[in-house]
Amino acid sequence: MNICFLMYPWEDIDPENDTSLALIHECVKRKHGVALCTPANLTIRNSVTNAFCTVINRMDKVSASLKSFYKQASLREEMLPLAGFDVIFMRANPPLDPIMLNFLDSVKDDVFIMNSLQGIREANNKLYTAAFGDSHSNIIPATHVSKNKRHLIRQIKESKADKMILKPLNGFGGSGVILIEKSAMSSIQSLLDFYITNSDGTSNYVILQEYIEGADQGDVRILILNGEPIGAMKRVPGTDDHRSNVSAGGSVQKHSMTKEEKALCKQIGPKLVKDGLYFVGIDVIGGKLVEVNVMSPGGITYMNKVYKTKIQSKVIDFVESKVIDQLQAFDRRSRLRNEVENA
């Protein structure tokens, strides 16, 4: 197989903790061809969608260590047609670049894309989580999304809780997530001004969310593959930060999924698969779904260290099976068409 990882630059990889590198490493170990490109390196030449790729040269011996593999990898630069790959593995960080998806629309029928373009379009921001909430379920915390400051202030005042979570709609990695308290209402107007109003006169949506008791003790990151959980870890905030994200100073602990968390995964799994969101990371607090991460879900390397496992093997097994399914379907269609043509 030949796999193109559409992601951040090679030099930005954290060789010890990067989930994308763990996936790339697994592919190279299996003798698959691997290339990387960034969204900015997509191009069209003679009406064919190409990418200026960083290609990992074939290796006779692949180090078991991610750090050593990263140092030893030999790279070359080439412009390659995206339709020539078997798989495009989406690992670009949010926020979503809609132009990137427009480029990929031209090859989506030729290549297996993980995750699907339509699924990413629908789920790239935090609004997607609201799709799992309804009057008959209680799997998401009370959530308000708006850029109307008076409305948001009213929601804060009317909330029974003394504190709430405020975050930008398109943030990631815990960026911009703050805890607000009713006792500091005098500061909330200026906070909303900062989050919503841009210097050019445009405005941004923000999310105001019910604070879940126990959030100060951390959250649970669950990785879901093809609708089923394949790994989980507890993320605990650092001493000087309320956020649990490892990128924000949080730490990782072992976690056995609770009955509520398993039920949550079972409830949302079918919709994720239906939307073509095969590899997803969800964040859960107190059994409630807080976020769905579909563009570049992380956590594999941390889970591997804590549980002495190799979650990336399951992911690449799945990718290989999807490519085989597509090839078999193509061969079947070709065979049947030949029967009709020769009749």
C-alpha positions as a Python dict, from the first residue, in 0.01 Angstrom:
ca = {
    (1, 'M'): (0, 0, 0),
    (2, 'N'): (97, 362, -46),
    (3, 'I'): (-26, 601, 220),
    (4, 'C'): (-18, 980, 224),
    (5, 'F'): (-43, 1147, 563),
    (6, 'L'): (-196, 1492, 523),
    (7, 'M'): (-65, 1661, 834),
    (8, 'Y'): (173, 1913, 988),
    (9, 'P'): (539, 1934, 876),
    (10, 'W'): (785, 1655, 958),
    (11, 'E'): (1002, 1896, 1157),
    (12, 'D'): (708, 1979, 1387),
    (13, 'I'): (672, 1618, 1503),
    (14, 'D'): (739, 1537, 1868),
    (15, 'P'): (942, 1216, 1820),
    (16, 'E'): (855, 1078, 2163),
    (17, 'N'): (483, 1149, 2193),
    (18, 'D'): (340, 1205, 1846),
    (19, 'T'): (42, 988, 1746),
    (20, 'S'): (96, 1061, 1375),
    (21, 'L'): (455, 938, 1402),
    (22, 'A'): (336, 617, 1570),
    (23, 'L'): (100, 554, 1278),
    (24, 'I'): (369, 637, 1021),
    (25, 'H'): (616, 410, 1200),
    (26, 'E'): (369, 121, 1189),
    (27, 'C'): (317, 171, 815),
    (28, 'V'): (690, 178, 743),
    (29, 'K'): (742, -137, 952),
    (30, 'R'): (484, -311, 732),
    (31, 'K'): (676, -203, 418),
    (32, 'H'): (406, 34, 301),
    (33, 'G'): (511, 339, 102),
    (34, 'V'): (466, 652, 313),
    (35, 'A'): (457, 1018, 217),
    (36, 'L'): (362, 1331, 409),
    (37, 'C'): (225, 1661, 291),
    (38, 'T'): (75, 1969, 450),
    (39, 'P'): (-250, 2132, 336),
    (40, 'A'): (-43, 2422, 199),
    (41, 'N'): (140, 2181, -34),
    (42, 'L'): (-165, 2070, -231),
    (43, 'T'): (-165, 2179, -594),
    (44, 'I'): (-327, 2109, -930),
    (45, 'R'): (-117, 2032, -1235),
    (46, 'N'): (-281, 1973, -1573),
    (47, 'S'): (-618, 1929, -1398),
    (48, 'V'): (-474, 1657, -1169),
    (49, 'T'): (-460, 1708, -792),
    (50, 'N'): (-103, 1667, -670),
    (51, 'A'): (92, 1733, -354),
    (52, 'F'): (448, 1839, -287),
    (53, 'C'): (528, 1543, -64),
    (54, 'T'): (797, 1449, 182),
    (55, 'V'): (856, 1082, 101),
    (56, 'I'): (1012, 843, 353),
    (57, 'N'): (1267, 629, 172),
    (58, 'R'): (1231, 254, 211),
    (59, 'M'): (1424, 115, 509),
    (60, 'D'): (1582, -231, 533),
    (61, 'K'): (1569, -221, 911),
    (62, 'V'): (1322, -13, 1109),
    (63, 'S'): (1405, 79, 1467),
    (64, 'A'): (1147, -19, 1728),
    (65, 'S'): (1197, 319, 1895),
    (66, 'L'): (993, 611, 1763),
    (67, 'K'): (1268, 854, 1856),
    (68, 'S'): (1537, 652, 1675),
    (69, 'F'): (1311, 595, 1374),
    (70, 'Y'): (1250, 968, 1348),
    (71, 'K'): (1623, 1043, 1357),
    (72, 'Q'): (1716, 766, 1111),
    (73, 'A'): (1443, 829, 853),
    (74, 'S'): (1576, 935, 513),
    (75, 'L'): (1351, 1178, 328),
    (76, 'R'): (1313, 1310, -23),
    (77, 'E'): (1082, 1565, -182),
    (78, 'E'): (856, 1481, -476),
    (79, 'M'): (537, 1608, -636),
    (80, 'L'): (295, 1314, -651),
    (81, 'P'): (-66, 1267, -769),
    (82, 'L'): (-298, 1205, -475),
    (83, 'A'): (-512, 960, -674),
    (84, 'G'): (-206, 734, -696),
    (85, 'F'): (-218, 661, -325),
    (86, 'D'): (-427, 385, -171),
    (87, 'V'): (-496, 586, 145),
    (88, 'I'): (-498, 949, 251),
    (89, 'F'): (-475, 963, 629),
    (90, 'M'): (-601, 1297, 758),
    (91, 'R'): (-390, 1425, 1047),
    (92, 'A'): (-399, 1802, 992),
    (93, 'N'): (-453, 2005, 1307),
    (94, 'P'): (-765, 2220, 1350),
    (95, 'P'): (-897, 2464, 1252),
    (96, 'L'): (-1026, 2307, 933),
    (97, 'D'): (-897, 2445, 605),
    (98, 'P'): (-1200, 2423, 368),
    (99, 'I'): (-977, 2470, 63),
    (100, 'M'): (-791, 2152, 161),
    (101, 'L'): (-1118, 1958, 145),
    (102, 'N'): (-1199, 2113, -193),
    (103, 'F'): (-872, 1976, -331),
    (104, 'L'): (-950, 1630, -187),
    (105, 'D'): (-1302, 1623, -333),
    (106, 'S'): (-1143, 1547, -670),
    (107, 'V'): (-987, 1220, -544),
    (108, 'K'): (-1236, 1098, -284),
    (109, 'D'): (-1372, 831, -522),
    (110, 'D'): (-1024, 699, -602),
    (111, 'V'): (-864, 683, -258),
    (112, 'F'): (-976, 568, 87),
    (113, 'I'): (-970, 880, 305),
    (114, 'M'): (-954, 850, 682),
    (115, 'N'): (-1178, 1023, 792),
    (116, 'S'): (-1437, 1095, 522),
    (117, 'L'): (-1448, 1449, 385),
    (118, 'Q'): (-1819, 1491, 453),
    (119, 'G'): (-1775, 1361, 807),
    (120, 'I'): (-1494, 1605, 872),
    (121, 'R'): (-1697, 1892, 727),
    (122, 'E'): (-1979, 1811, 968),
    (123, 'A'): (-1773, 1732, 1275),
    (124, 'N'): (-1461, 1949, 1256),
    (125, 'N'): (-1585, 2192, 1518),
    (126, 'K'): (-1746, 2149, 1856),
    (127, 'L'): (-2100, 2192, 1721),
    (128, 'Y'): (-2100, 1827, 1613),
    (129, 'T'): (-2119, 1714, 1975),
    (130, 'A'): (-2463, 1873, 2002),
    (131, 'A'): (-2590, 1623, 1742),
    (132, 'F'): (-2573, 1353, 2009),
    (133, 'G'): (-2794, 1538, 2255),
    (134, 'D'): (-3173, 1536, 2257),
    (135, 'S'): (-3461, 1561, 2500),
    (136, 'H'): (-3439, 1188, 2573),
    (137, 'S'): (-3068, 1164, 2648),
    (138, 'N'): (-2831, 1322, 2893),
    (139, 'I'): (-2496, 1238, 2740),
    (140, 'I'): (-2375, 1594, 2680),
    (141, 'P'): (-2356, 1882, 2929),
    (142, 'A'): (-2589, 2178, 2881),
    (143, 'T'): (-2430, 2373, 2597),
    (144, 'H'): (-2484, 2719, 2447),
    (145, 'V'): (-2319, 2837, 2125),
    (146, 'S'): (-2348, 3202, 2031),
    (147, 'K'): (-2169, 3526, 1948),
    (148, 'N'): (-2444, 3734, 2114),
    (149, 'K'): (-2286, 3870, 2432),
    (150, 'R'): (-2611, 3970, 2603),
    (151, 'H'): (-2753, 3622, 2546),
    (152, 'L'): (-2441, 3456, 2687),
    (153, 'I'): (-2434, 3679, 2993),
    (154, 'R'): (-2800, 3598, 3055),
    (155, 'Q'): (-2725, 3224, 3034),
    (156, 'I'): (-2447, 3264, 3289),
    (157, 'K'): (-2672, 3456, 3528),
    (158, 'E'): (-2958, 3209, 3489),
    (159, 'S'): (-2739, 2902, 3535),
    (160, 'K'): (-2786, 2719, 3865),
    (161, 'A'): (-2414, 2651, 3875),
    (162, 'D'): (-2160, 2893, 4017),
    (163, 'K'): (-1915, 2829, 3733),
    (164, 'M'): (-1914, 2741, 3364),
    (165, 'I'): (-1665, 2662, 3087),
    (166, 'L'): (-1603, 2912, 2806),
    (167, 'K'): (-1409, 2816, 2493),
    (168, 'P'): (-1370, 2919, 2128),
    (169, 'L'): (-1570, 2714, 1879),
    (170, 'N'): (-1265, 2623, 1668),
    (171, 'G'): (-1004, 2576, 1939),
    (172, 'F'): (-803, 2255, 1988),
    (173, 'G'): (-554, 2109, 2232),
    (174, 'G'): (-721, 2295, 2518),
    (175, 'S'): (-636, 2635, 2368),
    (176, 'G'): (-858, 2913, 2493),
    (177, 'V'): (-1053, 2701, 2742),
    (178, 'I'): (-1124, 2900, 3058),
    (179, 'L'): (-1327, 2856, 3375),
    (180, 'I'): (-1561, 3144, 3456),
    (181, 'E'): (-1736, 3207, 3787),
    (182, 'K'): (-2043, 3409, 3877),
    (183, 'S'): (-1845, 3575, 4152),
    (184, 'A'): (-1639, 3742, 3877),
    (185, 'M'): (-1925, 3872, 3663),
    (186, 'S'): (-1755, 4211, 3635),
    (187, 'S'): (-1483, 4050, 3420),
    (188, 'I'): (-1709, 3844, 3193),
    (189, 'Q'): (-1802, 4129, 2958),
    (190, 'S'): (-1436, 4196, 2879),
    (191, 'L'): (-1369, 3822, 2836),
    (192, 'L'): (-1652, 3793, 2586),
    (193, 'D'): (-1522, 4102, 2404),
    (194, 'F'): (-1182, 3935, 2376),
    (195, 'Y'): (-1315, 3598, 2257),
    (196, 'I'): (-1587, 3721, 2022),
    (197, 'T'): (-1477, 4050, 1866),
    (198, 'N'): (-1186, 4066, 1620),
    (199, 'S'): (-987, 4379, 1541),
    (200, 'D'): (-1120, 4378, 1183),
    (201, 'G'): (-1481, 4398, 1299),
    (202, 'T'): (-1565, 4032, 1243),
    (203, 'S'): (-1680, 3809, 1526),
    (204, 'N'): (-1633, 3452, 1647),
    (205, 'Y'): (-1868, 3199, 1799),
    (206, 'V'): (-1793, 3074, 2149),
    (207, 'I'): (-1920, 2780, 2350),
    (208, 'L'): (-2057, 2823, 2697),
    (209, 'Q'): (-2092, 2489, 2870),
    (210, 'E'): (-2222, 2357, 3197),
    (211, 'Y'): (-1939, 2286, 3438),
    (212, 'I'): (-1937, 1917, 3523),
    (213, 'E'): (-1856, 1837, 3883),
    (214, 'G'): (-1532, 1646, 3903),
    (215, 'A'): (-1384, 1822, 3599),
    (216, 'D'): (-1107, 1957, 3822),
    (217, 'Q'): (-996, 1594, 3865),
    (218, 'G'): (-945, 1553, 3489),
    (219, 'D'): (-1117, 1401, 3189),
    (220, 'V'): (-1106, 1073, 2996),
    (221, 'R'): (-978, 1051, 2638),
    (222, 'I'): (-1122, 751, 2453),
    (223, 'L'): (-1002, 651, 2107),
    (224, 'I'): (-1275, 499, 1889),
    (225, 'L'): (-1201, 292, 1579),
    (226, 'N'): (-1486, 193, 1347),
    (227, 'G'): (-1739, 273, 1619),
    (228, 'E'): (-1565, 73, 1894),
    (229, 'P'): (-1338, 197, 2176),
    (230, 'I'): (-979, 76, 2138),
    (231, 'G'): (-811, 264, 2421),
    (232, 'A'): (-872, 507, 2706),
    (233, 'M'): (-669, 715, 2946),
    (234, 'K'): (-733, 958, 3230),
    (235, 'R'): (-589, 1306, 3178),
    (236, 'V'): (-522, 1497, 3498),
    (237, 'P'): (-469, 1876, 3506),
    (238, 'G'): (-138, 2022, 3616),
    (239, 'T'): (-109, 2206, 3944),
    (240, 'D'): (-142, 2550, 3783),
    (241, 'D'): (-399, 2483, 3510),
    (242, 'H'): (-760, 2359, 3507),
    (243, 'R'): (-717, 2200, 3161),
    (244, 'S'): (-645, 1827, 3133),
    (245, 'N'): (-487, 1835, 2787),
    (246, 'V'): (-134, 1695, 2788),
    (247, 'S'): (-32, 1984, 2561),
    (248, 'A'): (-145, 2217, 2839),
    (249, 'G'): (63, 2046, 3109),
    (250, 'G'): (-172, 1764, 3206),
    (251, 'S'): (-53, 1414, 3292),
    (252, 'V'): (-178, 1067, 3197),
    (253, 'Q'): (-302, 784, 3415),
    (254, 'K'): (-445, 437, 3355),
    (255, 'H'): (-822, 425, 3325),
    (256, 'S'): (-1073, 141, 3313),
    (257, 'M'): (-1381, 250, 3122),
    (258, 'T'): (-1691, 280, 3337),
    (259, 'K'): (-2031, 134, 3255),
    (260, 'E'): (-2151, 483, 3159),
    (261, 'E'): (-1855, 542, 2927),
    (262, 'K'): (-1906, 208, 2753),
    (263, 'A'): (-2275, 288, 2706),
    (264, 'L'): (-2182, 630, 2567),
    (265, 'C'): (-1949, 475, 2309),
    (266, 'K'): (-2216, 223, 2212),
    (267, 'Q'): (-2468, 504, 2164),
    (268, 'I'): (-2252, 733, 1947),
    (269, 'G'): (-2052, 465, 1761),
    (270, 'P'): (-2308, 393, 1486),
    (271, 'K'): (-2341, 762, 1395),
    (272, 'L'): (-1965, 804, 1378),
    (273, 'V'): (-1938, 510, 1136),
    (274, 'K'): (-2238, 633, 934),
    (275, 'D'): (-2063, 970, 896),
    (276, 'G'): (-1738, 803, 784),
    (277, 'L'): (-1560, 903, 1104),
    (278, 'Y'): (-1366, 584, 1158),
    (279, 'F'): (-1085, 710, 1383),
    (280, 'V'): (-1202, 953, 1650),
    (281, 'G'): (-1097, 1073, 1991),
    (282, 'I'): (-1369, 1168, 2238),
    (283, 'D'): (-1329, 1355, 2566),
    (284, 'V'): (-1557, 1250, 2851),
    (285, 'I'): (-1614, 1396, 3198),
    (286, 'G'): (-1845, 1232, 3448),
    (287, 'G'): (-1988, 1007, 3178),
    (288, 'K'): (-2079, 1305, 2957),
    (289, 'L'): (-1945, 1372, 2609),
    (290, 'V'): (-1753, 1700, 2601),
    (291, 'E'): (-1575, 1691, 2264),
    (292, 'V'): (-1536, 1480, 1950),
    (293, 'N'): (-1194, 1509, 1784),
    (294, 'V'): (-1199, 1398, 1420),
    (295, 'M'): (-911, 1574, 1244),
    (296, 'S'): (-604, 1467, 1436),
    (297, 'P'): (-704, 1264, 1744),
    (298, 'G'): (-409, 1195, 1969),
    (299, 'G'): (-326, 980, 2266),
    (300, 'I'): (-184, 663, 2110),
    (301, 'T'): (170, 705, 2239),
    (302, 'Y'): (56, 786, 2593),
    (303, 'M'): (-183, 490, 2603),
    (304, 'N'): (90, 264, 2468),
    (305, 'K'): (325, 369, 2747),
    (306, 'V'): (66, 329, 3021),
    (307, 'Y'): (-75, -4, 2901),
    (308, 'K'): (231, -152, 2723),
    (309, 'T'): (30, -196, 2403),
    (310, 'K'): (45, -89, 2036),
    (311, 'I'): (-284, 73, 1947),
    (312, 'Q'): (-147, 189, 1610),
    (313, 'S'): (-146, -175, 1495),
    (314, 'K'): (-524, -191, 1525),
    (315, 'V'): (-562, 134, 1332),
    (316, 'I'): (-341, 24, 1042),
    (317, 'D'): (-507, -320, 1040),
    (318, 'F'): (-836, -139, 983),
    (319, 'V'): (-693, 82, 708),
    (320, 'E'): (-554, -223, 528),
    (321, 'S'): (-891, -398, 549),
    (322, 'K'): (-1072, -97, 400),
    (323, 'V'): (-829, -85, 105),
    (324, 'I'): (-873, -460, 45),
    (325, 'D'): (-1251, -416, 53),
    (326, 'Q'): (-1231, -135, -204),
    (327, 'L'): (-1003, -335, -433),
    (328, 'Q'): (-1227, -640, -415),
    (329, 'A'): (-1534, -428, -490),
    (330, 'F'): (-1356, -274, -790),
    (331, 'D'): (-1249, -616, -921),
    (332, 'R'): (-1604, -747, -882),
    (333, 'R'): (-1751, -452, -1072),
    (334, 'S'): (-1494, -490, -1347),
    (335, 'R'): (-1565, -862, -1379),
    (336, 'L'): (-1940, -811, -1397),
    (337, 'R'): (-1905, -531, -1650),
    (338, 'N'): (-1692, -756, -1869),
    (339, 'E'): (-1964, -1024, -1853),
    (340, 'V'): (-2222, -773, -1971),
    (341, 'E'): (-1988, -632, -2235),
    (342, 'N'): (-1912, -978, -2374),
    (343, 'A'): (-2270, -1104, -2369),
}
